Each structure stands twice: as C-alpha cells, then as structure tokens.
Amino acid sequence: MQTTDTIVVTGAAGFIGSYFVGLLNRAGYQRLILVDDFSKDYKKENLLSKDFLQKIERNSFIKWLEANDTDVQYIFHLGARTDTTEMDYEVHRKLNLEYTQQLWQVCASKNIPLVYASSAATYGNGELGYKDDHDIISKLQPLNPYGISKNEFDIWALQQDKQPPFWAGVKFFNVYGPNEYHKARMASVIFHAYHQIKNNGKVKLFRSHNPNYKNGEQLRDFIYVKDAANICYWLMQNQPQNGLYNVGTGTARTFNDLVIAIFNTLNLPVHIDYIDTPEDIRDKYQYYTEADMNKLTSSGYDQPITSLEDGVSDYVTNYLEKGLYF
C-alpha cells in the first residue's frame, strides 16, 4: 500500500541510509527526498532500484528545507562523517555537530519530527556503562573526535527548549549488513573477514593488548542493519518519549564468535591469525560494548532481534556470496 507521506533521508546513499530507503519503499513510501553527497559515484549502487521523489545535495539541503513550504512529514538524519580514524575534529564538528544543529532548528521551527544518528562511540571505554540515560550524557568521555562530535550534539539537543514535535537520537552500536561495501576501512569486521576468507582461507583479527581479554575475545554488540532500520522506523511510527535510544542487541559477542559464524556459513575450517592492533587506534580501542536496551523495550518495541549467527548467515549467503545490494 502506497502512502502520500513525504520523508527525507539524509545519508541516503550510505550504508544504513540506503538500506533504510529500501525498507521505506517496501513499507509503501515512494515520496522520498534523498540527501547525500551524490558526487561520490562509488556509492551509486546503493540506490539502484530504489523509488524516490528527489535527490538533493547535502550542502544545499538546509537552505532548500528553510526556503520551501514543504509537506515533509518526517526526517531521518542518518548522514554523518563516520570515520573513527579521522583525528581532525573540525571535520566532525562541521558535519556531525553544526550541520545537525542547523537541521534540528529547521525541524523545530517547521514542526517536523526528527530521528538522527548518534553512536555508541559516545560511550568511550564504557566507564559509565552503556545505558541511554540522559543524566550521564554530559559525563561521557568518547575516545575519538567522531565520538566527541556525536556526544556534543546529544548534549546540545538535551539542552534545547525549542524542539521538533518528536525527536530521537539513535545510538547505533556495531551495525553490519548489505550496502556497506563502500566504507573501506570503516566497513564491518564481517565484511572484511568474509573477503579475507574467500581470498586466503583465513582471517586476521586484532590481538588483545589488554590482559583482561584473550586474543579475539574482545566483545562488541553486533546488530544487523535490518534490525537497526526496523528500530528507526518503529520510533517514527510510534513516537515514544523524546530522547536518546540505544540501537543494539543487548548481547555482547566476541570477534571469534563472529568469524567462526562466517567460516561455518561457508562450510570451511576455522583459521584465525592474530595481528597487532594498529598503533593509531590502539589507545582508543573499545574492548567491550553492550547496549542496554531497556528504554526501547519498555517503550513498547517488541520485535525479535536477529542473532549474530542468523545475521551473518543471511548477510553472507544472500548478499556477499551473490554480490547483491539492498
């Protein structure tokens, strides 16, 4: 069933954004306004077969939104500079903080609901846990400029008196799945491990430099992109209390678990080599993340979350092995 609602998706040619556009199409939304830096041809496959109304360049979008008496019903701001190895804070400040502040202000003035991408990188080493509690946001200590920029916006948003009629900042944990091929070094470990296995029959994982963790036993909350997109869609459809929401599974798994699932899916023997963590990220490396999902579930979200094994099997079998996008 088609709907006449008009929805904006920023970062629409990127990983999560392009998958989300596909989800909206399947839900009957075709009046989509896609925002991104469309000069980057290496992401063009992500929008193949997608239905949409218009594409707008990222640098022109805020002025377009300000100038138009638009019938936009929702905005999903999923675009960001996501490179955690980019150490120039000014790059992140411009794209992740100031741009999002401008978008927030337009949404507030035009009464447009807004869901924007925050990040689990805001939690740093997890000294204060991984709970999406507004009381700890200003006390968090992210480990890199990317995480700092995301947390600075979360702090700013919570201080605003003038707000969109509904808003949610979604703290994505380790998202993996189809349409991430263009992310290079920032693509998921699953993406890289799959190609290593296909090319060499083995996987290289970072050695642990923390005596509390064995090699490959570093823990992450890995969430399949299908679940991350479903949560974003649910938030806009149900509009619970305004605020920050974790987007994870609530269960930490090891990198060994992850790559063993890939080997098993491919029916190949497990072969893992451990290598030193690069020095440029070693002191900023998270050894454990696990989303506290109580806020989301207590707000009514009750859809099943894909297990790591099932998510890896689907991703590898139906996308990576077939060279497909979604």
C-alpha positions as CSV (number, residue, x, y, z in Angstrom):
1,M,0.0,0.0,0.0
2,Q,1.4,3.3,-1.1
3,T,1.4,6.4,1.2
4,T,1.4,10.0,0.4
5,D,3.7,10.9,3.2
6,T,6.9,12.6,2.2
7,I,10.0,11.5,4.1
8,V,13.6,12.9,4.0
9,V,16.5,10.5,4.5
10,T,20.0,12.1,4.8
11,G,23.0,9.8,4.1
12,A,20.7,8.1,1.7
13,A,23.4,6.7,-0.5
14,G,25.4,5.4,2.5
15,F,25.2,2.1,4.4
16,I,22.4,2.4,6.9
17,G,20.6,5.2,4.9
18,S,20.3,3.2,1.7
19,Y,19.1,0.1,3.4
20,F,16.5,2.3,5.2
21,V,15.4,3.8,1.9
22,G,14.7,0.2,0.7
23,L,12.7,-0.5,3.9
24,L,10.6,2.6,3.4
25,N,9.9,1.5,-0.2
26,R,8.7,-1.9,0.9
27,A,6.5,-0.2,3.5
28,G,4.8,1.8,0.7
29,Y,6.8,5.1,0.8
30,Q,7.9,6.4,-2.5
31,R,7.7,10.1,-1.9
32,L,11.2,10.1,-0.5
33,I,13.7,13.0,-0.7
34,L,17.2,11.6,-0.6
35,V,20.1,13.8,0.7
36,D,23.8,12.9,0.4
37,D,27.0,13.9,-1.4
38,F,26.0,12.4,-4.7
39,S,29.2,13.3,-6.4
40,K,30.7,10.1,-4.9
41,D,30.0,7.5,-7.6
42,Y,31.3,4.6,-5.6
43,K,28.0,4.6,-3.6
44,K,25.7,4.7,-6.6
45,E,24.8,1.0,-6.5
46,N,23.1,1.5,-3.1
47,L,20.3,3.5,-4.8
48,L,19.7,1.1,-7.7
49,S,16.1,0.1,-7.9
50,K,15.1,2.5,-5.1
51,D,12.0,4.6,-5.6
52,F,12.2,8.3,-4.6
53,L,10.9,11.7,-5.4
54,Q,14.0,13.8,-5.5
55,K,17.8,13.9,-4.7
56,I,19.3,16.9,-3.1
57,E,23.0,17.5,-2.5
58,R,23.9,17.6,1.2
59,N,25.4,21.1,1.0
60,S,22.1,22.5,-0.5
61,F,19.6,20.7,1.7
62,I,19.3,23.0,4.7
63,K,18.7,26.1,2.5
64,W,16.2,24.0,0.5
65,L,14.3,23.0,3.6
66,E,14.3,26.5,5.0
67,A,13.1,28.0,1.8
68,N,10.3,25.5,0.9
69,D,6.9,25.3,2.4
70,T,7.3,21.6,2.4
71,D,4.9,18.8,3.2
72,V,7.7,16.7,4.7
73,Q,6.3,14.5,7.4
74,Y,9.5,13.0,8.8
75,I,13.2,13.4,8.6
76,F,15.7,10.6,9.2
77,H,19.1,12.2,9.5
78,L,21.4,9.2,9.0
79,G,24.2,11.1,7.2
80,A,27.5,11.8,9.1
81,R,31.2,11.7,8.9
82,T,31.7,8.2,10.4
83,D,35.5,7.7,10.1
84,T,36.7,7.0,13.6
85,T,40.3,7.3,12.4
86,E,39.8,10.9,11.2
87,M,41.5,12.8,14.0
88,D,40.8,16.3,12.8
89,Y,37.9,17.4,15.0
90,E,37.0,20.3,12.7
91,V,35.9,17.8,10.0
92,H,33.5,16.1,12.5
93,R,32.4,19.4,14.1
94,K,31.2,20.8,10.8
95,L,29.4,17.7,9.5
96,N,28.3,15.9,12.7
97,L,27.6,18.8,15.1
98,E,26.9,22.1,13.3
99,Y,25.0,20.6,10.3
100,T,22.8,18.6,12.7
101,Q,22.2,21.7,14.8
102,Q,21.0,23.6,11.7
103,L,18.7,20.7,10.7
104,W,17.3,20.5,14.3
105,Q,16.5,24.2,14.3
106,V,14.6,24.0,11.0
107,C,12.7,20.9,12.2
108,A,11.8,22.7,15.4
109,S,10.5,25.8,13.5
110,K,8.6,23.8,10.9
111,N,7.3,21.1,13.4
112,I,8.9,18.2,11.5
113,P,9.7,15.1,13.6
114,L,13.4,14.1,13.5
115,V,15.3,10.9,14.1
116,Y,19.0,11.4,13.9
117,A,22.0,9.1,14.2
118,S,24.1,9.2,17.3
119,S,26.6,6.5,18.1
120,A,27.8,4.0,20.7
121,A,31.2,5.7,20.2
122,T,29.9,8.3,22.6
123,Y,30.3,5.8,25.5
124,G,34.1,5.7,25.2
125,N,35.5,2.9,27.3
126,G,32.2,2.3,29.0
127,E,33.3,3.7,32.4
128,L,29.7,4.8,33.0
129,G,28.1,1.8,31.3
130,Y,26.1,1.7,28.1
131,K,22.8,2.9,29.3
132,D,21.0,5.6,27.2
133,D,20.4,7.6,30.4
134,H,20.2,11.3,29.8
135,D,21.8,12.0,33.2
136,I,25.2,10.6,32.1
137,I,25.5,12.1,28.6
138,S,27.4,15.2,29.7
139,K,29.8,12.9,31.7
140,L,30.8,10.6,28.9
141,Q,34.3,10.5,27.6
142,P,34.4,9.4,23.9
143,L,37.8,8.1,22.7
144,N,38.0,9.9,19.3
145,P,36.8,13.1,17.5
146,Y,34.0,11.2,15.8
147,G,32.5,10.1,19.2
148,I,33.1,13.5,20.7
149,S,31.2,15.2,17.9
150,K,28.3,12.9,18.3
151,N,28.2,13.3,22.1
152,E,28.5,17.1,21.8
153,F,25.3,17.1,19.7
154,D,23.5,14.8,22.1
155,I,24.4,17.2,25.0
156,W,23.2,20.2,22.9
157,A,19.9,18.5,21.9
158,L,19.1,17.8,25.6
159,Q,19.6,21.4,26.4
160,Q,17.2,22.8,23.8
161,D,13.9,24.4,24.8
162,K,12.7,24.6,21.2
163,Q,12.5,21.1,19.9
164,P,10.9,19.2,17.0
165,P,7.5,17.8,17.9
166,F,9.2,14.4,18.2
167,W,12.9,13.6,18.2
168,A,15.0,10.6,18.9
169,G,18.8,10.2,18.8
170,V,19.7,6.6,17.9
171,K,22.9,5.3,19.4
172,F,24.0,2.8,16.8
173,F,26.3,0.0,18.1
174,N,28.2,-2.2,15.6
175,V,26.0,-2.3,12.6
176,Y,26.8,-4.8,9.8
177,G,25.0,-5.9,6.6
178,P,24.4,-5.2,2.9
179,N,25.3,-1.9,1.3
180,E,28.5,-1.3,3.3
181,Y,30.9,-2.2,0.6
182,H,32.0,1.4,0.0
183,K,33.1,2.1,3.6
184,A,36.6,0.7,3.1
185,R,38.4,0.6,6.4
186,M,35.2,1.5,8.3
187,A,33.2,-1.4,6.9
188,S,32.3,-4.1,9.4
189,V,34.7,-6.9,10.5
190,I,32.2,-9.3,8.9
191,F,32.7,-7.6,5.5
192,H,36.5,-7.7,5.8
193,A,36.6,-11.2,7.3
194,Y,34.5,-12.6,4.5
195,H,36.8,-11.3,1.8
196,Q,39.9,-12.5,3.7
197,I,38.4,-16.0,3.9
198,K,37.5,-16.0,0.2
199,N,40.9,-14.8,-0.8
200,N,43.2,-16.5,1.7
201,G,41.2,-19.1,3.6
202,K,41.9,-17.4,6.9
203,V,41.0,-14.3,8.9
204,K,43.3,-11.8,10.6
205,L,41.9,-10.4,13.9
206,F,43.4,-7.8,16.2
207,R,45.5,-9.3,19.0
208,S,44.4,-8.2,22.5
209,H,46.6,-5.6,24.2
210,N,44.5,-5.8,27.3
211,P,45.4,-8.5,29.8
212,N,41.8,-8.9,30.8
213,Y,40.9,-10.2,27.3
214,K,42.3,-13.1,25.3
215,N,43.0,-12.7,21.6
216,G,39.8,-12.5,19.7
217,E,37.7,-12.3,22.9
218,Q,37.1,-8.6,22.6
219,L,33.4,-8.0,22.9
220,R,31.0,-6.0,20.7
221,D,27.3,-5.6,20.4
222,F,26.9,-6.5,16.7
223,I,23.5,-5.6,15.3
224,Y,22.2,-6.5,11.8
225,V,21.3,-3.5,9.7
226,K,17.8,-4.9,9.2
227,D,17.2,-4.6,12.9
228,A,18.7,-1.1,13.1
229,A,16.5,0.1,10.3
230,N,13.4,-1.6,11.9
231,I,14.1,0.3,15.1
232,C,14.4,3.6,13.3
233,Y,11.1,3.0,11.5
234,W,9.4,1.9,14.7
235,L,10.5,5.1,16.6
236,M,8.9,7.3,13.9
237,Q,5.8,5.4,13.7
238,N,5.2,5.1,17.4
239,Q,6.9,8.3,18.7
240,P,7.6,7.3,22.3
241,Q,9.2,9.8,24.7
242,N,11.7,12.2,23.1
243,G,15.3,11.4,23.7
244,L,18.2,9.1,23.1
245,Y,17.8,5.4,22.4
246,N,20.4,2.6,22.1
247,V,20.2,0.6,18.9
248,G,21.9,-2.7,19.6
249,T,21.0,-6.3,20.5
250,G,21.7,-6.1,24.2
251,T,24.1,-9.0,24.0
252,A,27.9,-8.7,23.6
253,R,29.6,-11.3,21.4
254,T,33.3,-11.9,20.7
255,F,35.1,-11.3,17.4
256,N,36.0,-15.0,17.5
257,D,32.2,-15.8,17.6
258,L,31.7,-13.6,14.6
259,V,34.3,-15.0,12.3
260,I,33.5,-18.6,13.3
261,A,30.0,-17.9,12.2
262,I,31.3,-16.8,8.8
263,F,33.5,-20.0,8.4
264,N,30.5,-22.1,9.4
265,T,28.3,-20.4,6.9
266,L,30.8,-21.1,4.2
267,N,31.4,-24.6,5.4
268,L,35.1,-24.0,5.8
269,P,37.6,-24.9,8.6
270,V,38.3,-22.1,11.1
271,H,41.7,-20.4,10.6
272,I,42.3,-17.2,12.6
273,D,45.6,-15.3,12.8
274,Y,46.0,-12.5,15.4
275,I,47.9,-9.4,14.5
276,D,48.8,-6.3,16.5
277,T,46.2,-3.6,16.7
278,P,47.4,-0.5,14.6
279,E,49.1,2.0,16.9
280,D,46.9,4.9,15.6
281,I,43.8,3.3,17.2
282,R,45.3,1.1,19.9
283,D,44.8,3.5,22.8
284,K,41.3,4.3,21.6
285,Y,40.2,0.7,21.1
286,Q,37.0,-0.4,22.8
287,Y,37.3,-3.9,24.3
288,Y,33.7,-4.2,25.4
289,T,30.3,-2.7,24.3
290,E,26.9,-3.9,25.1
291,A,23.7,-1.9,24.6
292,D,21.3,-1.5,27.5
293,M,18.0,-1.9,25.6
294,N,15.6,-1.4,28.4
295,K,14.5,2.1,27.4
296,L,13.5,0.9,23.9
297,T,11.8,-2.3,25.0
298,S,9.9,-0.6,27.9
299,S,8.7,2.0,25.3
300,G,6.9,-0.9,23.5
301,Y,9.5,-2.2,21.0
302,D,9.0,-6.0,20.9
303,Q,10.2,-7.1,17.5
304,P,12.7,-10.1,17.6
305,I,16.3,-9.2,17.2
306,T,18.4,-11.3,14.7
307,S,21.0,-13.4,16.4
308,L,24.7,-13.0,15.3
309,E,24.7,-16.4,13.7
310,D,21.5,-15.8,11.8
311,G,22.5,-12.3,10.7
312,V,25.9,-13.5,9.5
313,S,24.3,-16.4,7.6
314,D,21.8,-14.1,5.9
315,Y,24.4,-11.4,5.0
316,V,27.0,-13.9,3.7
317,T,24.6,-16.2,1.9
318,N,22.1,-13.8,0.3
319,Y,24.3,-10.7,-0.3
320,L,28.1,-11.2,-0.1
321,E,28.1,-14.5,-2.0
322,K,25.8,-13.1,-4.6
323,G,27.3,-9.7,-4.9
324,L,23.9,-8.1,-4.2
325,Y,22.9,-4.8,-2.6
326,F,19.6,-4.0,-0.9
